[in-house]
Amino acid sequence: MAENQAPDTAPDTAPDTAPDTAPDTAPDSEPGSGPHPEPGSEPPAPRRSTVRSLLRLWPYVHPIRARLAVSVTAAMLAALSTLLVPTVLGRIVDGPIAERDLGGLWAPAALLLLLGLAEAALFFTRRVVLARPLAGVETAMRGDLFAKLQRLPVSFHDRWGSGQLLSRATSDMYTMRLFLAFPLVFLIVNTVTFLVGTGLMFTQDWRLALIVLGPAVPLLMLTRRFEAGYSGAARRAQDQNGDLATVVEESVLGIRILKAFGRHRSMAERFREHSRQLRRTELRKAGLLANLWSVIVGLPELALGCALAVGVHLVAQDQMSAGTLVAFLSTALALRWPVESLGWLLAYANEAATATDRFFEVLDEPEAEAAEAPAGSTAGSTDAQDGIRLTGVRFRYPDAPAGTPDLLRGVDLHIRSGETMALVGATGSGKTTLTALLPRLYEATGGSITLDGRDIREFDRTRLRELVAVAFEEPTLFSATVRENVLMGAPGADEEQLLTALATAQAGFVEKLPEGVATEVGEQGLSLSGGQRQRLALARAVVGDPAFLVLDDPLSALDVHTEALVERALRQVLGATTALVVAHRPSTVLLADRVAVLADGRIEAVGTHQELLRDSARYRELMSGEAALVPEGSTAR
């Protein structure tokens, strides 16, 4: 009569449901030195014990501890009520049946009915009382994970595959919630039920109890061995799920490229290979669980058969009543589910423990620490009117090969307040990286950057990014309306500012969209052309009238006519701000008051366009299209 079946979804078949896509908040940068290995592709680090891992969920479970206690208590009372049934059956056999008193059956039959109804009501209570609170726990955990992902530096997102993060926010959450709803409760309930049932069997007949409990020692040894092997397989399967999700996401986002180059078959083969790896791991898990379950089911059944044979002999010798034998066997049968469920519960506990480890791997990632502002200063004040100043700025990517030089090796540059500085350099010289240092998307590994005399490390990041607006060469749009995408640059901007920004970016095409600025642009903005996306990204950068503006070749996708119109409108914006503009073409350079040439990790020359054409051979090469080659082994981006 116990709830002797697993929940609807088995632990090793939990779906890895990932959302269609996640906002890519990483800056658009020049190509790196190669793909980063995903965490799921590496051997998992040794993790703490299953219990230690699961205990980390306590801060999330603590607010619902009362509900959890009620659920455990209800399930325990239901299970214990099941153990009363064998006692009642024994008395029926030794009483009304032995005495052939049919009238005496009514009372114990009514008691059995009441016990059944009580068990059903208690199990209903157990399920209902936890449903809503556990949904809240999952929501809180998912919210913390998402918030953490937003706070982590871009270098973290460079290292991690998006599928790995998506699987942690979806399938791992499902695994942890299901563990709290069912296996956790029944690990407690079944343990208590087994101990109470064992006590009852000893009171009924200690000889038969010893026979039934004979397999306990080998079972304990087997479960310890099982846990050691299963936890590693569970972790491997969850990481492989993340890798598979990454392949699916890349295939969906890159479907145009795959079709254009006819590479859908190679991507399909890559998907099949990941699927085969996951299948092998899942079969390994299934094999481990099957081996455990066969022993867990087989040994107790063998012991029960021996107990039955001995019990029949004792009854035949008048050393035990038939009712006692019936009660004992009924009690032993009632303990079958607590024993047989051990394999499944241990498997799911290991699944939940590895899911918990994966969840906290992200939450445990260190966030870049902001430097404290000097005493007596007010973070965010900009009174010196010194513009942007870079002094001895150095930078190298954490994954850069050992022995390679820094990408930036001591950049010194001063952009005066109200001035527009164009930054030019060969492909891979580090221009995009340099622009990402200003809003602290990456942290400089040496030197200092100041805005109007104040070190950017003294600013609160939120305030810094209100001051510094950025438009990247490869624009990223989100599955939202035109208005929502543009106003990401300044959430407090009004409708007039929105329309002005769109006009500056020459985004008149918005008026022709089905719902104007309320039109959904679709995932990654792929319903728009490259030039349209770039103009919306430019509008997003200028909508808030930022004090400092960083533009990474913002006009590269525009035709000559549109580029000229945008440049004409952009001059007004640049006249009211301090700007750094990465440029590859003379037309963009002409927007600037001065030009800086970046080469070999340093600023090689600064001057007006005409001065550099006269004095800098490298600048003449860049403007003539004969770009300097990137040194071999460079890790520039």
ABEGO torsion letter per residue (X at the ends): XBBABBBABBAAABBBBBBABBBBABBBBBBBAEBBBBAAABBBBBBBBAAAAAAAAAAAAAAAAAAAAAAAAAAAAAAAAAAAAAAAAAAAAABAAAAGBAAAAAAAAAAAAAAAAAAAAAAAAAAAAAAAAAAAAAAAAAAAAAAAAAABBAAAAAABBAAAAAAAABAAAAAAAAAAAAAAAAAAAAAAAAAAAAAAAAAABAAAAAAAAAAAAAAAAAAAAAAAAAAAAAAAAAAAAAAAAAAAAAAAAAAAAAAAAGAAAAAAAAAAAAAAAAAAAAAAAAAAAAAAAAAAAAAAAAAAAAAAAAAAAAAAAGABBAAAAAAAAAAAAAAAAAAAAAAAAAAAAAAAAAAAAAAAAAAABBBBBBBBBBBGBBBGBBAAGAEBBBBGBBBBBAABBBGBBBABAGBBBBBBBGBBBBBBEBBGAGAAAAAAAAAGABBBABEBBBBGGBBAAABBAAAAAAABBBBBABBBBBBBBAAAAAAAABAABBAAAAAAAAAAAGAAAAAABAAEAABBAEBGGAABBAAAAAAAAAAAAAAAGBABBBBBGAAAABBAAAAAAAAAAAAAAAAABBBBBBBABAAAAAABABBBBBBGGBBABBEBAAAAAAABAAAAAAAAGBBBBBBBGBABX
